[in-house]
Amino acid sequence: MYDTIVIGAGQAGLSVGYYLKQQNRNFIILDRGKEVGESWNNRYDSLVLFTPRMYDALPGLPLKGEAHGFPTKNEIVRYLKEYATEFKLPIQLQTEVIKVQHKQGIFYIETNQGVIHSKNLISATGAFQTPRIPAFSKELSKDINQLHSSQYKNPSQLIEGNVLVVGGGNSGAQIAVELSKEKETYLAISKKLSFLPLVLFKKSMYWWFNQFGILKASTNSFLGRVIQKKGDPIFGYELKDAIDRKKVFVIPRVMNIIQNEITFKDSTTLKVDNIIWATGFDLIFPWLEIKEALNDRGKVIHNRGISNVKGLYFIGLPWQHRRGSSILQGVGFDAEYIVKHLKEKRHLE
């Protein structure tokens, strides 16, 4: 019987582990990967973060390199492995959680390695687990090569012909720019693109965000609600330059598909050979068999990651408390808060 089990050994799970270790908790971190940092390793080869190193470090260990510079995915993989080793975190790899139930105050975690019991459970699986692909993608001709952005590695995965990237977030922007160097590239978006520089007056934009309180704006604050409604800008001007040079063609959102012909909101059509779905992820927990933890839409009920089910916690959710709650920049704050709550809960028992 463990005191606490953490599901997921990404940045959220490792941050929680750091604080649990400080409390001398009897805990273990489960992860289905073969190594720490595997989810980062699986992302596209050219990925560069738009958050600078000074805001990408987890609690207790700085990220080496120029503070206002931007790390590659390989740097993050090395850093996460170093972090797990530095703090001697108890991680059990190649352990996939199949089912979680809660009976008489105990969590029963069924895995491919057997059943484990725990008094507390922290889900740290993050917000980027289940790719969201529109249902009408099934109507595409089988001749079209289609990938979700989470499956995309590099241009060699594409077949001859043009490419349509669907989705105007930062991942879609980076992928479109990369592909435009080799292919006729189209980018379908649902709202007007907005751009911000990565660096302003030799300081990263995130440094400026911090000065103006944007990084600390909570989910329900006025500023937080405005930011959520507006959505993220595209950081950097590479995509804007590619659009200006007519290397990337921006078109409205996809409305209909018939075989290999796509119809867009402005009624224009395009025959495509490749599609990259940069359409984000759905936040679901298929293994969570605790009905009272979910609302009628299947979404988890929580307040800053604290569930209405005693002993159950979540970390790494989008806007769990702040804008950065689902990324490296913010998981440390949420981890500290959750583990502090665990400590107070123990004192009350």
C-alpha positions, -999 to +999 in steps of 0.1 A: +000+000+000+014+033-011+006+066+005+005+083-029+006+071-065+014+095-094+003+086-129+026+101-155+064+109-153+063+140-175+070+175-162+039+175-140+046+141-124+082+149-118+074+182-102+049+165-079+076+139-071+100+166-061+076+179-034+065+145-023+102+135-017+106+166+005+078+152+027+093+117+028+061+103+014+059+066+004+051+071-032+058+059-068+054+075-102+040+053-129+046+059-166+038+038-197+069+050-215+102+031-218+122+061-206+116+095-189+109+122-214+095+098-240+065+120-248+088+149-256+110+126-277+080+116-298+073+152-309+084+166-342+121+168-348+124+205-353+103+215-322+117+246-304+098+259-274+085+295-275+090+297-237+126+307-227+148+285-205+144+308-175+107+298-174+111+261-184+128+248-153+111+226-128+114+232-090+149+228-076+169+225-108+178+253-133+177+245-170+213+251-184+218+276-212+211+312-221+182+323-199+163+342-226+171+316-252+147+289-264+154+252-258+149+224-284+128+193-275+161+173-271+173+197-244+140+191-225+143+153-228+179+155-214+167+179-186+138+157-175+161+126-173+186+147-153+158+159-130+146+123-122+182+112-115+191+143-095+163+139-070+162+101-071+126+099-079+109+065-077+097+059-112+082+027-126+084+027-164+065+006-189+035+006-166+003+015-183-027+023-161-058+004-173-084+011-147-087+031-115-114+025-089-121+040-054-134+018-027-137+026+010-111+053+009-085+033-011-076+037-048-072+005-068-049+011-098-050-018-123-020-017-146-004-041-171+020-050-142-007-058-118-029-040-092-015-014-069-032+002-039-028+038-026-044+062-002-040+091-026-038+094-063-024+122-085-032+122-122-003+139-140-010+126-175-011+161-189-032+178-215-016+163-246-026+126-246-056+120-269-053+136-304-084+155-316-092+147-352-125+158-368-149+130-375-152+140-412-115+130-417-129+095-422-145+107-454-111+115-470-098+093-498-075+066-487-050+080-512-045+111-489-018+109-464-031+123-431-013+127-397-021+143-365+006+168-354+015+144-325+024+118-352+044+142-373+082+140-371+096+155-403+088+162-440+100+127-450+066+113-438+047+131-465+040+118-500+044+137-532+021+167-537+008+196-516+000+197-479-028+212-459-021+220-422-054+224-403-051+245-372-036+279-364-018+273-331+019+274-325+025+238-335+006+242-367+026+273-374+060+257-369+050+227-390+036+248-418+068+268-420+090+237-421+069+221-448+067+252-469+105+249-476+097+217-496+061+217-505+031+238-516+017+245-482-018+256-471-028+266-436-065+264-427-075+285-397-108+293-379-099+327-366-075+355-376-039+350-368-021+373-344+016+374-339+040+384-311+078+386-312+097+359-293+121+386-280+115+423-274+145+446-264+167+415-258+142+401-233+119+372-240+082+380-243+076+357-213+099+380-192+076+409-203+045+388-195+059+383-160+065+420-155+029+428-164+014+400-143+002+379-172+019+347-159+003+350-125-032+357-138-055+331-124-082+312-143-111+332-129-095+366-127-105+393-152-072+392-169-072+354-170-107+353-186-096+379-212-065+358-221-085+326-223-111+342-246-085+357-269-064+325-271-027+322-278-009+343-304+017+328-328+051+335-312+077+346-336+074+359-372+085+329-392+050+321-403+041+357-411+072+359-433+063+327-450+028+340-457+042+373-470+065+355-493+036+333-505+053+302-493+023+294-470-013+302-482-038+309-455-074+297-460-105+296-439-116+267-418-125+233-433-162+228-438-166+197-459-147+168-474-155+147-504-127+122-512-096+143-518-114+177-523-117+200-493-144+228-491-136+258-469-158+284-452-155+308-481-168+280-505-134+276-522-121+241-527-088+225-528-075+190-538-049+178-513-024+151-511-013+154-475-031+167-444-016+175-410-043+178-383-028+204-359-062+204-341-051+199-305-061+172-280-091+160-261-088+159-223-102+125-214-094+099-187-106+065-201-091+047-171-109+067-145-138+046-132-149+070-104-182+085-115-184+111-088-151+126-101-167+136-134-195+159-144-223+150-168-201+158-198-173+135-186-150+164-175-132+161-142-146+182-113-118+200-095-107+232-078-071+240-086-065+203-092-082+191-060-110+167-068-143+164-050-132+128-043-111+127-012-074+119-020-078+124-058-058+152-075-051+164-111-022+183-124-012+195-159-047+205-170-051+236-193-057+266-171-059+245-140-049+276-121-029+298-146-021+300-183+010+279-178-006+251-158-003+226-187+033+234-197+067+235-181+064+271-171+036+265-146+034+229-134+058+236-105+034+261-088+005+236-091+026+207-078+036+227-047+000+236-040-013+201-044+013+185-022+008+212+004-029+202+004-019+165+008+002+175+039-027+194+054-050+165+047-027+141+065-027+163+096-065+162+097-066+124+095 
